[in-house]
Amino acid sequence: MTKFLLWLILLLLCWPLALLALVLYPLVWLILLPFRLVGIAVEGVLELIRAVVLLPARVLGGGRRYGAWAPRQAFSPASMATGRWFSGGG
């Protein structure tokens, strides 16, 4: 809704520029569409290569050592006192 209101303000203040933007926006979108498709394809190929490279480690049980959302070991006062809380235990 905000974009529409901004476009109406542009239409009132500078209608030739607003009409030019209205005509050129779909053309620019069509020109950029192949680049988006190539980007999606390249991202898929890179993810496939990453999966193939990391497959042996996953099969051997490597997995992810530390999750992005939670540490492997809960923080406790004892672990923090020894200074080993940052190493993930062990």
C-alpha positions as CSV (number, residue, x, y, z in Angstrom):
1,M,0.0,0.0,0.0
2,T,2.9,2.4,0.8
3,K,4.4,1.8,-2.7
4,F,1.1,2.6,-4.3
5,L,0.7,5.8,-2.3
6,L,4.3,6.9,-3.2
7,W,3.5,6.1,-6.8
8,L,0.4,8.3,-6.7
9,I,2.4,11.2,-5.1
10,L,5.0,10.8,-7.9
11,L,2.1,10.8,-10.4
12,L,0.8,14.1,-9.0
13,L,4.1,15.8,-8.8
14,C,5.9,14.5,-11.9
15,W,3.5,12.5,-14.1
16,P,6.0,12.0,-17.0
17,L,8.5,10.3,-14.7
18,A,5.7,8.2,-13.1
19,L,4.4,7.0,-16.5
20,L,7.9,6.2,-17.6
21,A,8.5,4.2,-14.5
22,L,5.2,2.4,-15.0
23,V,6.2,1.4,-18.5
24,L,9.9,0.5,-17.8
25,Y,9.4,-1.5,-14.6
26,P,8.0,-4.6,-16.4
27,L,10.6,-4.3,-19.1
28,V,13.4,-4.2,-16.5
29,W,11.9,-7.1,-14.7
30,L,11.8,-9.2,-17.9
31,I,15.4,-8.3,-18.6
32,L,16.6,-9.3,-15.1
33,L,14.5,-12.6,-15.1
34,P,17.2,-14.7,-16.8
35,F,19.8,-13.5,-14.2
36,R,17.5,-14.7,-11.4
37,L,17.1,-18.1,-13.0
38,V,20.9,-18.4,-13.5
39,G,21.4,-17.4,-9.9
40,I,18.9,-20.1,-8.7
41,A,20.6,-22.7,-10.9
42,V,24.1,-21.7,-9.7
43,E,23.0,-21.9,-6.1
44,G,21.6,-25.3,-6.6
45,V,24.8,-26.6,-8.2
46,L,26.9,-25.2,-5.4
47,E,24.7,-26.8,-2.8
48,L,25.0,-30.1,-4.6
49,I,28.8,-29.8,-4.7
50,R,28.8,-28.9,-1.0
51,A,26.6,-32.0,-0.2
52,V,28.9,-34.3,-2.2
53,V,32.0,-32.9,-0.6
54,L,30.6,-33.2,3.0
55,L,29.0,-36.6,2.4
56,P,31.9,-38.7,3.6
57,A,32.1,-36.7,6.9
58,R,28.3,-37.2,7.4
59,V,28.5,-40.9,6.7
60,L,31.4,-41.3,9.2
61,G,29.3,-39.6,11.8
62,G,30.8,-36.1,11.7
63,G,27.6,-34.3,11.4
64,R,27.4,-30.8,12.7
65,R,29.5,-30.3,15.8
66,Y,27.7,-27.2,17.1
67,G,24.2,-26.2,16.3
68,A,23.5,-22.6,15.3
69,W,20.8,-22.2,17.9
70,A,22.0,-24.0,21.0
71,P,25.4,-25.0,22.5
72,R,26.3,-28.6,22.9
73,Q,26.7,-28.4,26.6
74,A,24.6,-26.4,29.0
75,F,26.3,-23.6,30.8
76,S,26.9,-24.3,34.5
77,P,28.7,-22.4,37.2
78,A,31.3,-25.1,37.4
79,S,32.1,-25.1,33.7
80,M,32.3,-21.3,33.7
81,A,34.6,-21.2,36.7
82,T,37.1,-23.5,34.9
83,G,36.9,-21.5,31.8
84,R,36.0,-24.5,29.7
85,W,32.5,-23.4,28.9
86,F,33.5,-22.0,25.5
87,S,35.1,-25.2,24.2
88,G,31.9,-27.3,24.1
89,G,32.9,-29.7,26.8
90,G,35.4,-32.5,26.7
